[in-house]
Amino acid sequence: MEQHERILCRLSIRDDSYVHSLLTDHAANQSASYLAGKTHALVQLAALVASDAAPPSYLEAIDWARSYDASDDELVGVLIAALPSVGVTRVVAAAPKLGLALGYDVSHALESRGT
C-alpha cells in the first residue's frame, strides 16, 4: 500500500490517534502533508478563508507563513487563488480579516478614501 493510500484510509476511518497527532503537532502535520513549509502555511491560510474563520485565526497563520518567508503579496495572493473555489462572498469577507492580520485596516482605508 502506498503512503498516500495509508493516509486516506486513516483519515477515512477517523483514526483518532493519527488525527490527534496531526492536530496537536505542527511538525507532524507538515511532515505528513508532504508540502514545503511555505506551501503548507499558504494552504492553511486558504482553509481559513474557505471556512470563514474568525479574525484572530489569521494571526497564527500569518506568523507561520512569514516564518517561511511568505511575502504580504503572496499572503494576499491566497485570496485571489481561492476566489474561484470558495466564491466571492468568502473572499470579500476574508479580505479585511487578512488585512488586519497584516497590520492594514482595510475599513479605515476605505473610509479615508471616501472623504
N, C-alpha and C positions, 0 to 999 in steps of 0.2 A: 504494500500500500504506500502510495506517495505521501509526502508530508502534507501537502495541501488537502489531500483526501482525509488524513487523520484529523486535521484541524476542523474540517467541515463536519466530520462525524461527531467530534467532541462538542462543537457548538450546537449541532442539531439535537443532541440528546441532553443538552444543558448540563454538561459535566461540571458540577458546581465547584469542585476544587480547581479545575482549569480556569473557569470563568473568574473565580475569586482571585487567582493569581494574576490574571490579565487586568483586573480592575484595580488591584492594590499595588502592583509593582510596575511602575512606568517602564523600567528597563526590560522586564519580561514582556510587556505589551509590545514595545517597539521591536524587540528581537523576534517575537512570534509573527509580527506583521510582515517581516522581510522588506520593510521600507526603509529608505535612508532617513536620517533624523529630520531633516527639513521637510521632506515629503510627508512623513508621519505627522509632524506638527501641523502642516497645512491641511491634511485630511481631517485632523481633529477639529480644526477651526471650521472647516466646511460642515462638519457634523453639527456644530453649534448653530450655524446658520440654518441648516435644514430642520433642526428641532426647535427653532425659535427660542433659544436659550436666554436666560436672564443676563443682563449686562455684566454682573460680576464674573460670570463664567468665562468671559472673553479674556479677562486679565491673565489667568494662568496659561491659557492657550497662546496668548501673545508672548508671554515670557518664554515659554518653551520654544516657540518658533524663532524668537530673537536669539535664543541660546544656540541655534543652528544657523545664525546669520541671515535669517529671512528679513528682507527689507520691508519697509512700510508699503512700498508699491506691490510687492509680492503678496503681502497680507490682504491688501485691498483687492488684488487680483483674484483672490479666492471668491469674492462676491461675484465677479464677472464670470469666472469659471462655473460657479454653482448656479448662476441665473437660469440657464436652460433646463436644468434638472429640478430645482426647487421652486422656481417661479418668481415672478416679480414681487409678490406680496412678502415673501420671506426675505428677499434681498433688501427691499425697501425698509423692512423692519430691522434688519441686521445692520444696515449702514450706520445709523447713529450710535448703536451699541459698540460696533467696532471702532468708530471714530473716537468715542470716549476712552476706550481701552488704549488707543494710540495717543491719547492726550489732545485730541482735537474735538471740540464741541461743535458738532455739525449744526445743531439747532441754533446756537448762538451766532454762528457764522451766517446762517440763512436769515436770521432776524436782522443782523447788521447790514446785510446786503439790501434789505427792504427799506432801510431808512436813508 
